[in-house]
Amino acid sequence: MAARQFFSTCALLLTLGWLCPGMALAGEATASSLIREEQRLSIDGVEETWRLTWRKAPTPVCSPEEGFAEWGMCPCAGFEFGEAGELDLLRLVPGRAEERLALTPFFRETPAPGACLRRWPLHETDSDQAERPDFTRMVRQRPLARIMVLGDYDHDGQASEFVLQIGAGPCGHQQAVLVGLDPRTSRLRLYGTAEQPERLLILEHPQHWELLRVANGEIEVRQWPCGDHGGEEEETLMLRADQAGLHATRIRRACPDDGSPGQELAREIL
């Protein structure tokens, strides 16, 4: 009787999209089951494959059954209905050895240890629907959320970069970086600037990267507005992309009580 109940429960879990403890699918995950996402793209006329791959089966994080009081909070922003674990980016090019970039070390404030990725997309009405008995099933029937949304963020003429959220916190902030190919080595990397290529360029919201992608020149994005979490200074970034790469200048300004533009306090080339 207990065995029958166990396998019935496992069947339900598999239907909902999760693996069952003790079964071969979860205990010894196959290579294909660890592939979170795969994209094919053309670089200089050569078709290659990029894969986001877990090193072992990931664990649920900010899952729908936890309720809106959990997945709707700031630490889960961008990671709702997600999973966490050890994550790599693999690059497969015909005639070349497999290239692997470990992504886990770059993640910062996340709701669970390791790298975190959203698994199922968040809908605008989910907060209103969260109390429905079938909400979890409804979420897990959605197509997987796409992570590698490739675009020409560095304006080099090739749509071969994607934005990766690496943190959530404090409220209103979702730290994100740019992943793509290093023009100096033609290998995978997380982007820095042309001036400091080894220093990771982190923007406080994924949307800031999108603004750079569609920009025709230099843009200014507000990383920390006046009053954000009690802050008494404003921090913005001047961003642009050209043939040399990405360029960023951090500007700190005072926050006058009357709301007028503040005096510049410091400027730093990143």
PyMOL commands that set and color helices and strands:
alter all, ss='L'
color gray80, all
select helices_A, chain A and resi 2-16+24-27+32-34+64-66+68-71+74-76+104-106+126-129+135-140+206-214+228-230
alter helices_A, ss='H'
color red, helices_A
select strands_A, chain A and resi 35-43+46-54+59-61+82-85+87-92+99-102+115-118+162-165+176-182+187-190+219-224+233-242+245-254+264-269
alter strands_A, ss='S'
color yellow, strands_A
deselect
rebuild
show_as cartoon
